[in-house]
Amino acid sequence: MMIGPRRRNTTRLMVALIGGLFVGALLTVLVMNFLPESATRSVLTTAVSASIGPLGLDLVALGLVVGPLTINLNALTIVGILLVALVMRSWL
């Protein structure tokens, strides 16, 4: 079964975002561990957080709670997203 170009682009975007968040988190941990306390470290690791949740679904026989979901964005997370998008663009 063929996948349409719009669905393929959406899938690539989601993979790039999720992969970039992981790469950015890895870069943040590396900078926190190996860079001395300085202005550069402070700028690179200052984060903005957004959270949603907890989200609950309560049925008669089943109850489910998901959350809270939190996203932390900093300069290295943006670099990670751009890096993964660049690699995906050149390889896929």
C-alpha positions as CSV (number, residue, x, y, z in Angstrom):
1,M,0.0,0.0,0.0
2,M,1.4,3.4,-1.0
3,I,1.7,6.1,1.6
4,G,0.8,9.6,0.4
5,P,3.4,12.4,0.4
6,R,1.5,14.4,3.0
7,R,1.5,11.5,5.5
8,R,5.1,10.8,4.8
9,N,6.1,14.4,5.5
10,T,4.1,14.4,8.8
11,T,5.9,11.2,9.8
12,R,9.3,12.6,9.0
13,L,8.5,15.8,11.0
14,M,7.4,13.8,14.0
15,V,10.5,11.6,13.9
16,A,12.8,14.6,13.5
17,L,11.1,16.4,16.4
18,I,11.2,13.4,18.8
19,G,14.8,12.4,17.7
20,G,15.9,16.0,18.0
21,L,14.5,16.3,21.5
22,F,16.5,13.2,22.6
23,V,19.7,14.5,20.9
24,G,19.2,17.9,22.5
25,A,18.7,16.3,25.9
26,L,21.9,14.3,25.4
27,L,23.8,17.5,24.4
28,T,22.4,19.3,27.5
29,V,23.6,16.5,29.8
30,L,27.0,16.5,28.2
31,V,27.4,20.3,28.6
32,M,26.2,20.2,32.2
33,N,28.8,17.5,33.0
34,F,31.8,18.8,31.1
35,L,31.6,22.6,30.8
36,P,32.8,24.6,33.8
37,E,30.4,27.0,35.5
38,S,30.4,30.0,33.1
39,A,28.1,32.3,31.1
40,T,28.2,30.0,28.1
41,R,27.0,27.1,30.2
42,S,24.3,29.2,31.6
43,V,23.1,30.4,28.2
44,L,23.1,26.9,26.7
45,T,21.3,25.2,29.5
46,T,18.7,27.8,30.5
47,A,15.4,26.1,29.7
48,V,11.7,27.0,29.2
49,S,9.3,24.3,30.3
50,A,5.8,23.5,29.2
51,S,3.6,20.9,30.8
52,I,0.2,19.3,30.2
53,G,-1.6,17.1,32.6
54,P,-2.4,14.9,34.3
55,L,-5.0,13.7,31.8
56,G,-7.5,11.3,33.2
57,L,-10.0,8.9,31.6
58,D,-12.4,7.3,34.1
59,L,-14.7,4.6,32.7
60,V,-16.8,2.2,34.7
61,A,-14.5,-0.7,34.5
62,L,-11.2,1.1,33.7
63,G,-9.5,4.2,35.0
64,L,-6.4,5.6,33.2
65,V,-4.3,8.6,34.1
66,V,-1.5,9.9,31.9
67,G,0.8,12.7,32.8
68,P,2.0,15.2,33.5
69,L,3.8,15.5,30.2
70,T,6.6,18.1,30.2
71,I,8.8,19.5,27.5
72,N,12.0,21.4,28.3
73,L,13.4,23.5,25.5
74,N,16.8,25.2,25.6
75,A,19.3,26.2,23.0
76,L,20.9,22.7,22.7
77,T,17.4,21.1,22.2
78,I,16.9,23.4,19.2
79,V,20.4,22.5,17.9
80,G,19.5,18.8,18.3
81,I,16.2,19.2,16.4
82,L,18.0,21.0,13.6
83,L,20.8,18.4,13.5
84,V,18.4,15.5,13.2
85,A,16.3,17.3,10.6
86,L,19.5,18.0,8.6
87,V,20.6,14.4,8.8
88,M,17.2,13.1,7.8
89,R,17.0,15.5,4.9
90,S,20.4,14.3,3.5
91,W,19.8,10.6,4.1
92,L,16.1,10.0,3.6
